Amino acid sequence: MAKIAERKALAVSAKLESRGLHAFVWRKKIERDLSRGIQPQITSLSLEKKRCLDRLEEIEQIKKRRFDLASLRSQFSDKQFVVSNSLEAKDAEFDLNQSRIRSEIRLNSGRAKPIDILLQFLCKIGKQNPKLDNPLLIFTGSDLKEIKELKDDIEMHLVLDKTNSLFWESANLVCNWVIQGASGGVHANALQSSEIFSEVTSVIENKTYAQLEYMQQQLEMQMKSGEGKTVEFWVSILNYVMIYKAKKYLEENYSSVAFKPRETQPENSEISRTNSLKNEEDLISEHSSKKLKYNFRVHTGFQWNKYNRTHYDHDHPPPKTVKGYSFIIHYPEFCGQAPQYSIEKDSGSSESCLIRFYAGPPYEDVVFRIVNKEWDLSWKSGFRCTFWGGILRLNFFFKQFSYRR
């Protein structure tokens, strides 16, 4: 009986499969139903076809409900996002107003903090102090602890006060510069340690905000184009330009005393600007491309391995091979960390590589093409790398490998 029912169920399933419907034949369930005296429904083609169509309709309804639910969730999420942004904006505005009220109270009661005086220049709140006519005096007239607290307050206003973002960004940049300078950080860079620091400073400190903005754009263009080979040096100059630009922005726009830029004759203004830019480029070019004196020697000789001893003799020697190199590079008036060298790939050939000697500005990098072989770094084999009295000496030989067939 079970086998007959199973054959009928398989026949129904095959017919439904040919019509694009799928009916699963559950053999164990057929046997169980028959043992209980129940006739399996899958043996009826019309009933099984109806069940398949009902299942397909149910699946489509489930898909539609899921799609509708996802659309509702998306709409609710968008509305919630808008409401959330609106609430956050109101909260930020409330916090900003409360901060200014607290600052005004402290100013009027004679308990002013550095952030209160800075807000006074921005919002004209509280009693004015005639001695403070420039916002930059806040950073020079406070101790390190107060400056660090001021930095936290500035960063808070950067988040809350988007309307005056340029003011707070400039104040934050100057504040970081003062903190790092007090802790010995910003003044220990490549520009400060070089001999041209005073010259670069004298060039940029007398310029206006607009001129410094133009200079920053020119420096960024030169760095992107690859003209600035000594990257650390150019980054140092760019950082100084940005710092002085921030100081000029605060001084020109928020100083109590009217800022007067340098006067120039109208007919000669373009000439003066051209000459000024030319002097800046000459100054940077002169000190960032200091050429070095160097000597180098190629160690060559015969390699008397087993193959060469078999095919050559002292009357008919084998071809000479490169066994090593010696470099002597002079760094006049050098101060700072010892020069370094690095090995780079040669794009032209895999049999050679490049050795680069670098010491940072104002010295140029020196690059040599050498044979691409493994060095013997043992002291007994002649490896030496020393720097003394402004002279870098590097001497090395290649490893010798025995000939094998």
C-alpha distance (Angstrom), angle and dihedral (degrees) to the residues before:
residue distance angle dihedral
M1 . . .
A2 3.77 . .
K3 3.80 92.3 .
I4 3.82 91.5 50.8
A5 3.81 91.5 50.6
E6 3.78 90.0 46.5
R7 3.82 91.8 52.0
K8 3.82 90.9 50.0
A9 3.81 90.8 48.6
L10 3.82 91.3 50.8
A11 3.80 90.4 49.0
V12 3.82 91.3 50.8
S13 3.81 90.4 47.5
A14 3.83 91.6 51.1
K15 3.83 92.1 50.6
L16 3.78 92.3 48.8
E17 3.83 90.4 46.9
S18 3.83 89.5 55.9
R19 3.85 89.0 54.1
G20 3.80 93.4 52.3
L21 3.80 95.6 -98.2
H22 3.75 127.3 116.1
A23 3.83 124.2 -141.7
F24 3.78 117.9 -178.9
V25 3.83 115.3 -142.5
W26 3.80 108.2 -140.7
R27 3.80 102.8 -165.3
K28 3.82 97.1 -176.1
K29 3.82 91.0 52.1
I30 3.84 90.8 50.4
E31 3.81 90.4 52.5
R32 3.82 91.5 47.0
D33 3.82 93.3 48.9
L34 3.79 92.2 48.9
S35 3.82 91.3 48.9
R36 3.81 87.6 55.3
G37 3.80 92.6 46.7
I38 3.80 94.7 -107.8
Q39 3.80 119.8 137.9
P40 3.87 110.4 -130.0
Q41 3.81 111.2 -117.7
I42 3.80 93.8 -147.0
T43 3.77 89.6 73.7
S44 3.83 88.7 71.3
L45 3.82 112.9 79.4
S46 3.82 96.3 -158.7
L47 3.81 94.3 47.8
E48 3.81 93.6 46.7
K49 3.79 91.6 47.0
K50 3.83 90.3 52.8
R51 3.81 91.1 49.6
C52 3.85 91.4 50.3
L53 3.81 92.0 50.8
D54 3.81 90.8 47.1
R55 3.80 90.7 51.6
L56 3.81 91.9 50.2
E57 3.82 90.8 49.9
E58 3.80 90.5 49.0
I59 3.82 91.0 50.8
E60 3.81 90.9 52.0
Q61 3.80 91.0 49.5
I62 3.82 90.9 50.7
K63 3.83 90.3 50.3
K64 3.80 90.7 50.0
R65 3.81 91.9 49.1
R66 3.80 90.7 50.3
F67 3.82 91.6 49.5
D68 3.82 91.9 49.0
L69 3.79 91.1 47.7
A70 3.82 91.5 50.3
S71 3.83 90.4 50.2
L72 3.80 91.1 51.0
R73 3.78 91.4 48.5
S74 3.81 90.8 49.7
Q75 3.82 92.4 50.0
F76 3.79 91.0 46.8
S77 3.80 91.3 47.9
D78 3.82 92.0 51.0
K79 3.79 91.8 49.4
Q80 3.78 90.6 46.0
F81 3.81 90.3 49.8
V82 3.82 91.4 52.0
V83 3.80 91.4 47.3
S84 3.79 90.7 46.7
N85 3.81 92.0 51.1
S86 3.78 90.6 48.0
L87 3.80 91.7 50.6
E88 3.79 91.6 46.8
A89 3.81 90.5 51.0
K90 3.82 90.8 50.3
D91 3.80 91.0 47.6
A92 3.81 90.9 49.9
E93 3.79 91.3 49.0
F94 3.80 91.2 49.0
D95 3.83 92.4 48.6
L96 3.81 90.5 47.8
N97 3.82 92.8 50.8
Q98 3.80 91.5 47.3
S99 3.80 90.3 49.8
R100 3.81 91.2 52.9
I101 3.82 91.8 46.7
R102 3.81 90.5 52.5
S103 3.80 90.2 48.0
E104 3.80 91.9 50.7
I105 3.83 91.0 50.4
R106 3.80 91.7 51.3
L107 3.81 91.7 46.6
N108 3.80 93.3 51.2
S109 3.81 92.5 46.1
G110 3.82 94.7 49.0
R111 3.84 95.5 -111.7
A112 3.80 97.3 110.7
K113 3.79 121.0 164.8
P114 3.84 122.8 -155.7
I115 3.82 91.0 -100.9
D116 3.83 89.7 54.4
I117 3.80 91.7 55.2
L118 3.80 90.4 46.5
L119 3.81 89.9 52.1
Q120 3.78 88.2 49.3
F121 3.80 90.0 63.1
L122 3.80 90.8 47.4
C123 3.81 102.6 41.4
K124 3.84 103.7 18.3
I125 3.82 92.9 -126.3
G126 3.80 130.2 155.2
K127 3.78 129.8 5.7
Q128 3.79 113.2 -27.2
N129 3.80 119.3 -125.1
P130 3.85 107.9 -143.6
K131 3.80 91.1 -156.3
L132 3.81 91.6 61.8
D133 3.79 104.4 68.2
N134 3.81 98.1 143.8
P135 3.86 126.7 53.0
L136 3.81 90.2 -142.4
L137 3.81 89.4 69.3
I138 3.81 88.1 71.4
F139 3.80 91.2 66.8
T140 3.80 95.3 46.6
G141 3.81 97.4 41.2
S142 3.83 97.9 54.9
D143 3.79 132.1 75.9
L144 3.81 123.6 -116.1
K145 3.82 94.5 -96.8
E146 3.80 92.1 53.6
I147 3.81 91.1 46.1
K148 3.82 90.9 53.6
E149 3.81 90.4 50.3
L150 3.80 88.3 47.6
K151 3.81 89.3 53.7
D152 3.83 90.7 56.3
D153 3.81 90.9 49.1
I154 3.81 92.0 48.4
E155 3.80 91.5 50.7
M156 3.82 89.5 51.0
H157 3.82 90.6 52.9
L158 3.81 89.8 47.3
V159 3.80 87.0 63.8
L160 3.81 97.8 39.9
D161 3.81 103.6 37.0
K162 3.81 108.1 54.5
T163 3.82 91.8 158.9
N164 3.82 92.5 68.4
S165 3.79 96.8 33.9
L166 3.83 94.2 134.5
F167 3.80 90.8 54.6
W168 3.81 92.8 51.3
E169 3.81 93.7 42.4
S170 3.80 90.2 53.4
A171 3.80 92.0 46.2
N172 3.81 90.5 48.1
L173 3.82 92.0 51.2
V174 3.81 92.6 50.3
C175 3.80 90.9 45.2
N176 3.83 92.2 52.7
W177 3.80 89.8 47.7
V178 3.81 91.9 53.5
I179 3.83 92.9 46.8
Q180 3.80 93.8 48.2
G181 3.78 91.5 44.9
A182 3.81 91.2 52.6
S183 3.82 90.8 50.4
G184 3.81 94.0 45.3
G185 3.80 96.0 -109.7
V186 3.79 110.9 113.0
H187 3.80 94.6 36.5
A188 3.79 93.2 57.5
N189 3.80 95.9 68.7
A190 3.81 130.2 113.1
L191 3.81 95.3 -90.5
Q192 3.80 96.5 47.4
S193 3.81 92.5 49.3
S194 3.80 93.4 48.8
E195 3.78 125.4 88.0
I196 3.82 94.3 -114.6
F197 3.81 98.2 62.4
S198 3.80 94.4 105.2
E199 3.80 91.8 46.4
V200 3.82 94.3 50.8
T201 3.80 90.9 45.4
S202 3.80 91.9 51.3
V203 3.81 89.8 52.4
I204 3.81 97.7 51.8
E205 3.81 103.6 32.0
N206 3.85 94.5 70.6
K207 3.79 96.2 48.8
T208 3.79 126.8 102.7
Y209 3.79 125.8 -116.8
A210 3.82 92.0 -100.8
Q211 3.80 92.1 50.5
L212 3.80 92.1 49.2
E213 3.82 89.6 48.4
Y214 3.81 89.4 54.7
M215 3.81 91.6 46.0
Q216 3.82 90.8 51.5
Q217 3.81 91.0 52.5
Q218 3.81 91.2 50.2
L219 3.82 92.6 49.4
E220 3.81 92.0 48.8
M221 3.81 91.0 49.8
Q222 3.81 91.7 50.6
M223 3.80 92.0 49.1
K224 3.82 92.3 49.1
S225 3.81 91.1 49.0
G226 3.81 91.4 52.7
E227 3.80 96.2 -116.4
G228 3.81 91.2 124.2
K229 3.80 100.6 74.7
T230 3.80 95.3 170.6
V231 3.79 95.1 63.0
E232 3.81 97.3 -178.1
F233 3.81 91.3 54.9
W234 3.81 94.3 49.4
V235 3.81 92.4 45.5
S236 3.81 88.9 53.2
I237 3.80 91.6 52.8
L238 3.82 90.8 46.5
N239 3.82 91.1 51.2
Y240 3.80 91.1 51.4
V241 3.78 91.6 49.1
M242 3.83 90.4 51.6
I243 3.81 91.7 48.8
Y244 3.79 93.7 50.0
K245 3.81 89.9 43.9
A246 3.81 89.9 56.0
K247 3.81 90.7 48.4
K248 3.82 91.6 49.5
Y249 3.81 91.4 49.1
L250 3.80 91.4 55.5
E251 3.79 92.6 42.1
E252 3.80 97.1 47.5
N253 3.81 98.1 41.9
Y254 3.81 105.8 32.5
S255 3.79 106.8 27.2
S256 3.82 115.7 117.9
V257 3.81 89.6 -138.9
A258 3.80 114.5 68.5
F259 3.80 109.1 -104.8
K260 3.78 114.7 -125.2
P261 3.79 116.9 -161.7
R262 3.76 121.2 -150.7
E263 3.79 112.0 -72.1
T264 3.77 119.5 -124.5
Q265 3.76 132.8 177.6
P266 3.82 110.1 -96.7
E267 3.76 94.2 -131.6
N268 3.79 92.9 49.8
S269 3.81 98.6 40.6
E270 3.81 94.8 101.7
I271 3.79 91.9 45.6
S272 3.80 91.1 49.6
R273 3.80 91.4 49.3
T274 3.80 92.1 48.8
N275 3.80 92.7 48.3
S276 3.80 91.1 46.8
L277 3.80 92.7 52.3
K278 3.79 90.5 45.4
N279 3.81 91.1 52.8
E280 3.80 90.7 49.9
E281 3.79 92.4 50.4
D282 3.80 91.4 47.0
L283 3.79 91.1 49.2
I284 3.80 93.6 51.2
S285 3.79 93.6 41.4
E286 3.79 93.5 48.7
H287 3.79 95.5 55.1
S288 3.79 102.1 31.3
S289 3.81 94.8 57.5
K290 3.80 103.7 50.4
K291 3.80 106.3 160.2
L292 3.79 121.4 -138.9
K293 3.79 134.4 -138.7
Y294 3.77 114.6 -128.6
N295 3.81 143.6 166.8
F296 3.75 127.1 -158.2
R297 3.78 136.0 -179.6
V298 3.78 132.4 -161.1
H299 3.82 114.7 -141.4
T300 3.81 109.8 -144.8
G301 3.78 133.0 171.8
F302 3.76 147.7 136.6
Q303 3.77 120.9 -67.0
W304 3.79 108.1 -143.2
N305 3.76 99.9 -164.3
K306 3.79 123.7 151.2
Y307 3.79 93.7 -87.5
N308 3.82 94.2 50.2
R309 3.83 92.5 45.3
T310 3.80 88.2 54.7
H311 3.82 97.2 47.5
Y312 3.83 102.8 29.3
D313 3.80 140.1 40.9
H314 3.81 136.8 -170.1
D315 3.80 92.0 -85.9
H316 3.79 90.9 50.4
P317 3.82 104.3 29.1
P318 3.81 124.9 -173.0
P319 3.83 121.3 -105.2
K320 3.77 115.0 -73.4
T321 3.79 118.1 -105.8
V322 3.79 132.1 -158.2
K323 3.80 108.9 -100.1
G324 3.79 100.9 175.8
Y325 3.80 149.1 -43.8
S326 3.80 141.0 -109.9
F327 3.81 123.0 -154.1
I328 3.81 129.4 -171.4
I329 3.82 115.6 -176.2
H330 3.81 124.4 180.0
Y331 3.82 121.0 -144.5
P332 3.83 106.8 -173.2
E333 3.81 118.1 -153.5
F334 3.78 90.8 2.9
C335 3.81 120.3 175.6
G336 3.75 125.9 170.0
Q337 3.80 135.8 39.9
A338 3.79 118.9 -7.4
P339 3.83 116.3 -89.9
Q340 3.80 116.8 -97.1
Y341 3.80 137.0 -149.7
S342 3.79 132.3 -148.8
I343 3.82 136.4 -172.1
E344 3.81 118.0 -125.9
K345 3.79 133.9 -176.0
D346 3.79 119.0 -98.6
S347 3.79 108.6 -131.2
G348 3.80 91.1 -158.9
S349 3.80 99.9 56.9
S350 3.80 139.8 6.7
E351 3.83 91.0 -145.6
S352 3.81 91.6 67.8
C353 3.79 136.6 44.6
L354 3.80 138.1 -170.4
I355 3.79 127.1 -108.9
R356 3.81 113.8 -158.7
F357 3.81 124.6 -163.2
Y358 3.81 114.7 -160.3
A359 3.80 135.6 172.4
G360 3.81 103.1 165.5
P361 3.79 128.5 -111.7
P362 2.93 137.0 11.8
Y363 3.83 89.4 23.3
E364 3.78 122.6 79.4
D365 3.79 121.0 -126.1
V366 3.82 114.7 -105.8
V367 3.82 117.5 -145.9
F368 3.84 128.7 -170.0
R369 3.79 130.7 -176.5
I370 3.81 111.8 -131.2
V371 3.82 138.0 171.4
N372 3.79 112.7 -78.0
K373 3.82 101.9 -123.5
E374 3.78 135.5 126.7
W375 3.80 114.6 -87.2
D376 3.78 124.5 -129.1
L377 3.80 101.4 -132.6
S378 3.83 96.6 -175.9
W379 3.80 118.4 119.8
K380 3.83 91.2 -134.4
S381 3.81 90.6 58.7
G382 3.80 91.5 56.9
F383 3.82 103.9 -96.7
R384 3.82 111.0 158.1
C385 3.82 131.8 166.5
T386 3.81 116.3 171.6
F387 3.80 138.9 152.4
W388 3.77 118.9 -160.4
G389 3.78 134.6 147.2
G390 3.81 92.9 4.2
I391 3.84 92.9 -55.3
L392 3.80 124.5 114.4
R393 3.82 115.5 -156.0
L394 3.80 122.7 -170.3
N395 3.81 122.7 176.7
F396 3.81 125.9 170.7
F397 3.81 143.3 153.1
F398 3.79 131.8 -150.5
K399 3.78 123.9 -109.3
Q400 3.80 115.6 -97.4
F401 3.80 117.1 -133.4
S402 3.81 124.9 -164.4
Y403 3.80 118.3 -117.3
R404 3.82 116.8 -104.4
R405 3.76 128.7 -177.6
